Amino acid sequence: MNNRWIWILVLGLLVTLIYYVSRPQLPEVTLVELSTGLVENSVSNTRAGTVEACQRSKLSLPIGGQIAELYVDEGQQVAEGQLLMSLWNDDRAAQVEQAKATARSMDKEQQSICIATASDLHESQRLIELVEKQLVSSERADLALAKSNASAAACEAAKARQGQAQASVKLAEAVLAQTYLHAPFAGRVAEVTGELGEFSTPSPPGVQTPPAIDLLTDDCHYISAPIDEVDASQIAIGMPVRVTMDAFRERNFPATVRRISTYVLDLEKQARTVEVEADLDIDKQMPILLAGYSADMEIILDAKPSALRVPTELLVDEKYVLLVNQNNRIERRELVMGLSNWHFTEVISGARQGDKIIGNIGTQGLIEGAEVRVVDAL
């Protein structure tokens, strides 16, 4: 009899041991305490933006021709109006000289004709006075007056021809000027296309050809990035912007919205976007920027510096958080939320400062009502 009770007791202990060994383990959770801090409502670009030079011109001459002189090298700093390149232009220079010679000839011709006009006018006036004194016939005075009027007309015609000759000089000089390329602003030469003796060709409509000289400013930049049309209506000029660049990881650059495009860019197979530009806030620690760097902008629509906040990644279905009650079971609580971005979401009601929520919501088995084991609190 005693042996039977012993066997029953041993069997019970084995069953209990097997149950405890084989039972499922409780999910482990870590807790995060809610606190106050900065919460922002922001929008970001849909595709990578770009660092743009404040001024950049892909310069080409309006005519084609053989490159005669290159006055600058790539990377050279140039002043506004500085001569950059010229084409062979001996024929055009000769046309300028020819036009100037014709203009000088017209000047002398005009002087000669107008001097004769003054003489004819004086003679006509003298004869009119003699007619009044009846010393000459009126017919002679009439002929002198007609000659004076004709001379005056010839003088005016000579002046017109003189103006025409001067206009021809300006035209020849304008044609000659087409062979010279000057810097429209002070900047740095980014690229020179072509060598001495090569033929430079302007871009005809619809055909993209490399510019003769690419000129840009290297001490002034702004950021340009596409913003989804859904977010564009919330943006206003003057809003603060946080800029990040792949070339300078882990660093933010403050900026300000300076321009919002007046139209929506509609490209095939791409989301419709609005181009937004932002001016960088320059300081002494600003690194040297290169036009073409990729950049992302986060436009701050609104901000609260001391708001109760929850990490946005810990929200369930965008409005719930998971807590552990006194019975170590999961409780789902709905929040009323305010400002939100990728990092934090403002809590208006539904939770208080100091409440602890589950921080590893992606762990398997974390559902409402499930029993859990708290292993850590952050």
C-alpha positions in Angstrom: 0.0 0.0 0.0 2.8 2.4 0.9 4.6 1.5 -2.3 1.5 2.5 -4.4 1.3 6.0 -2.8 5.0 6.4 -3.4 4.6 5.6 -7.1 1.6 8.0 -7.3 3.7 10.7 -5.7 6.6 10.2 -8.1 4.3 10.1 -11.1 2.7 13.4 -10.0 6.1 15.0 -9.6 7.1 13.8 -13.1 4.0 15.2 -14.6 4.5 18.5 -12.9 8.1 18.7 -14.0 7.2 17.8 -17.6 4.5 20.6 -17.5 6.9 23.2 -16.3 9.6 22.2 -18.8 7.3 22.0 -21.8 5.0 24.9 -21.1 5.4 27.9 -23.5 7.7 30.7 -22.4 6.1 34.1 -21.6 6.9 36.8 -24.1 9.6 39.2 -22.8 8.9 42.9 -23.1 10.9 46.1 -22.5 9.2 49.2 -21.3 9.7 52.8 -22.4 8.7 55.7 -20.1 6.8 58.6 -21.7 8.4 62.0 -21.3 8.2 65.5 -22.7 10.3 67.0 -25.4 10.3 68.6 -28.8 7.6 67.4 -31.2 7.4 68.7 -34.8 5.0 68.3 -37.7 7.0 68.2 -40.9 6.9 67.1 -44.5 9.8 65.7 -46.5 10.8 65.4 -50.2 9.6 62.4 -52.2 12.8 62.1 -54.2 16.3 63.2 -53.5 16.9 66.9 -53.8 20.0 68.7 -55.1 22.4 71.3 -53.9 22.2 74.1 -56.6 24.5 77.0 -57.2 22.8 80.4 -56.7 23.9 81.3 -60.3 24.9 78.8 -63.0 25.0 79.3 -66.7 25.9 76.8 -69.4 27.3 79.4 -71.9 27.5 79.0 -75.6 28.0 81.5 -78.4 25.0 82.4 -80.6 27.0 81.4 -83.8 29.2 78.5 -84.8 32.9 78.9 -85.7 36.5 77.8 -85.1 37.8 78.5 -81.6 40.6 81.0 -81.8 41.3 81.7 -78.2 40.5 80.2 -74.8 41.2 82.7 -72.1 40.3 80.6 -69.0 40.9 77.1 -67.6 38.6 74.8 -65.7 38.5 75.8 -62.0 39.5 79.4 -62.6 37.8 82.2 -60.8 36.6 84.9 -63.2 35.1 88.4 -62.8 31.9 89.7 -64.3 32.4 90.7 -67.9 35.7 88.9 -68.2 36.4 87.5 -71.7 36.3 83.7 -71.7 36.5 82.6 -75.3 36.6 83.9 -78.9 36.1 82.5 -82.4 38.0 83.2 -85.5 36.6 86.6 -86.7 39.1 88.3 -89.1 36.3 88.7 -91.7 33.9 90.3 -89.2 36.6 92.6 -87.9 37.3 93.7 -91.5 33.6 94.4 -92.0 33.8 96.7 -88.9 36.7 98.6 -90.3 34.9 98.9 -93.7 31.8 100.2 -92.0 33.8 102.7 -89.9 35.5 104.0 -93.1 32.2 104.4 -94.8 30.9 106.3 -91.8 33.9 108.7 -91.9 33.3 109.3 -95.6 29.7 110.0 -94.9 30.7 112.5 -92.2 32.9 114.4 -94.6 30.2 114.3 -97.3 27.6 115.6 -94.8 29.9 118.4 -93.8 30.6 119.5 -97.4 26.9 119.5 -98.4 25.8 121.3 -95.3 28.5 124.0 -95.7 27.1 124.5 -99.3 23.6 124.7 -97.8 24.6 127.4 -95.5 26.2 129.4 -98.4 23.1 129.0 -100.5 20.9 130.2 -97.6 23.0 133.3 -97.1 22.9 134.1 -100.9 19.1 133.7 -100.9 18.7 136.0 -98.0 21.0 138.6 -99.7 19.1 138.6 -102.9 15.8 139.0 -101.1 17.1 142.1 -99.5 18.3 143.4 -102.9 14.8 142.7 -104.4 13.3 144.9 -101.7 15.7 147.7 -102.8 14.8 146.9 -106.4 18.4 146.2 -107.3 17.8 142.7 -108.7 14.8 141.0 -110.2 12.5 138.9 -108.2 13.0 135.9 -110.6 16.7 135.8 -109.5 15.7 135.9 -105.9 13.2 133.1 -106.4 15.8 130.9 -108.1 18.2 131.5 -105.2 15.5 130.6 -102.7 14.7 127.3 -104.6 18.4 126.5 -104.6 18.7 127.2 -100.9 15.7 124.8 -100.1 17.2 122.1 -102.3 20.5 122.4 -100.6 18.8 122.2 -97.2 17.1 119.0 -98.3 20.4 117.6 -99.5 22.0 118.5 -96.2 19.2 116.6 -94.3 19.7 113.6 -96.7 23.4 113.7 -96.0 22.7 113.6 -92.3 20.4 110.6 -92.8 23.1 108.8 -94.8 25.5 109.7 -92.0 23.1 108.1 -89.4 22.8 105.0 -91.7 26.6 104.7 -91.8 26.8 104.9 -88.0 24.1 102.2 -87.7 26.1 100.0 -90.1 29.1 100.4 -87.8 27.0 99.3 -84.8 25.6 96.3 -86.8 29.1 95.2 -87.8 30.3 95.6 -84.2 27.3 93.5 -83.0 28.1 90.8 -85.5 31.7 90.8 -84.4 30.6 90.7 -80.7 28.9 87.4 -81.4 32.3 85.8 -81.7 33.3 86.8 -78.1 32.0 85.0 -75.0 32.0 87.0 -71.7 31.2 86.0 -68.1 27.7 87.3 -67.2 28.6 87.2 -63.5 31.5 86.5 -61.3 32.1 82.8 -60.6 34.2 79.8 -61.2 34.6 77.9 -64.5 33.3 74.4 -63.9 33.9 73.0 -67.4 35.3 74.0 -70.8 34.1 72.1 -73.9 36.4 72.3 -76.9 40.0 73.1 -77.7 41.9 75.6 -79.8 41.1 75.1 -83.5 38.0 73.0 -82.8 34.6 74.0 -84.2 32.1 75.3 -81.6 28.4 74.9 -82.4 25.4 76.5 -80.7 22.5 74.3 -79.6 19.8 74.2 -82.2 16.2 74.0 -81.0 15.4 70.5 -79.7 19.0 69.3 -79.8 21.0 69.1 -76.6 24.7 69.9 -77.1 27.4 70.5 -74.5 27.9 74.2 -73.6 31.1 75.9 -74.5 31.7 76.9 -70.9 29.9 76.0 -67.7 30.1 78.9 -65.2 28.8 78.8 -61.6 29.1 80.4 -58.2 30.9 78.3 -55.7 30.3 80.5 -52.6 26.5 80.6 -52.7 24.1 77.6 -52.8 20.5 76.6 -52.1 18.6 73.4 -51.9 15.9 72.3 -54.4 13.7 69.2 -53.8 10.4 67.8 -54.9 7.5 67.8 -52.4 4.4 65.6 -52.9 1.5 67.7 -54.1 -0.6 66.5 -51.1 1.9 68.3 -48.7 2.6 71.3 -50.9 -0.5 73.3 -49.7 0.8 73.3 -46.1 4.2 74.9 -47.0 4.8 78.7 -46.9 7.8 80.8 -47.7 9.9 81.5 -44.6 9.2 78.2 -42.9 12.3 76.6 -41.2 13.9 73.6 -43.0 16.3 70.9 -41.8 18.6 69.7 -44.5 20.7 66.6 -44.6 23.2 65.5 -47.2 24.8 62.2 -48.0 28.2 63.9 -48.3 27.9 65.0 -44.6 26.3 62.2 -42.7 24.9 62.7 -39.2 24.8 66.5 -39.7 21.8 68.8 -40.1 22.0 72.1 -41.9 19.4 74.8 -41.0 17.6 76.5 -43.9 14.6 78.5 -44.8 12.0 78.1 -47.6 12.6 80.7 -50.2 10.5 79.7 -53.2 7.6 77.4 -53.9 7.0 76.5 -57.6 3.9 78.0 -59.1 2.9 74.7 -60.8 2.7 71.0 -60.2 5.3 68.9 -62.1 3.5 66.1 -63.9 5.9 63.5 -65.3 4.9 60.2 -66.7 5.1 57.3 -64.2 6.1 59.6 -61.4 4.1 61.1 -58.5 3.1 64.7 -59.0 5.3 67.0 -57.1 6.0 70.7 -56.4 9.5 71.9 -56.5 10.5 73.8 -53.3 13.7 75.8 -52.8 15.4 76.6 -49.5 18.2 79.0 -48.6 20.9 77.6 -46.3 21.8 79.5 -43.2 25.4 80.3 -43.6 27.8 80.1 -40.6 31.5 79.9 -40.0 31.3 76.1 -39.7 29.6 75.6 -43.1 31.7 73.1 -45.1 32.6 73.7 -48.8 29.6 72.6 -50.8 29.6 71.4 -54.4 26.7 71.9 -56.8 25.1 68.6 -57.5 25.3 67.1 -54.0 22.2 65.1 -53.1 20.2 66.6 -50.3 17.0 65.9 -48.4 14.9 68.6 -46.8 12.5 68.3 -43.9 10.2 71.3 -43.7 9.0 72.1 -40.2 5.2 73.0 -40.4 4.7 73.4 -36.6 6.6 72.6 -33.4 6.1 72.3 -29.7 9.3 72.3 -27.6 7.8 70.6 -24.4 5.0 68.3 -25.4 4.3 64.8 -24.0 5.4 62.5 -26.7 5.6 58.9 -27.7 8.0 57.4 -30.2 6.0 57.1 -33.5 7.4 53.6 -34.2 5.7 52.3 -31.0 2.2 53.2 -32.1 -0.1 50.3 -33.1 -2.5 51.0 -35.9 -1.4 54.7 -35.7 -3.4 55.4 -32.5 -2.8 52.8 -29.9 0.0 52.0 -27.4 0.5 48.7 -25.5 1.0 48.8 -21.7 1.5 46.1 -19.0 -1.1 46.1 -16.3 -0.7 45.0 -12.7 -1.4 41.4 -13.7 1.5 41.4 -16.2 -1.0 41.3 -19.0 -1.0 43.5 -22.1 -3.5 46.3 -22.2 -4.1 48.3 -25.4 -4.9 52.0 -24.9 -6.1 54.5 -27.4 -4.4 57.9 -27.6 -5.6 61.3 -28.7 -2.6 62.7 -30.7 -1.5 66.1 -31.9 1.7 66.9 -33.9 3.5 64.0 -35.4 6.5 63.1 -37.6 8.7 60.1 -38.2 10.3 60.3 -34.8 7.8 61.4 -32.2 4.0 61.9 -31.9 2.4 64.4 -29.4 0.1 62.8 -26.8 -2.9 65.1 -26.0 -4.8 62.5 -23.9 -4.9 58.8 -23.1 -1.5 58.7 -21.3 0.4 60.7 -18.8 4.0 61.6 -18.2 5.8 58.7 -16.5 3.6 56.0 -18.0 5.5 53.0 -19.4 4.6 51.5 -22.7 6.0 48.4 -24.4 9.0 49.3 -26.5 9.4 46.0 -28.5 6.0 45.8 -30.1 7.3 43.7 -33.0 7.9 40.7 -30.7 5.8 37.7 -31.5 2.9 37.0 -29.2 2.3 40.6 -28.0 -1.4 40.8 -28.3 -4.0 42.4 -26.0 -4.6 40.3 -22.9 -1.5 38.1 -23.3 0.6 37.5 -20.2 4.2 38.8 -20.5 7.4 39.1 -18.5 9.0 42.5 -18.1 12.8 42.2 -18.5 13.8 45.8 -18.8 12.6 49.3 -18.6 14.1 52.2 -20.6 
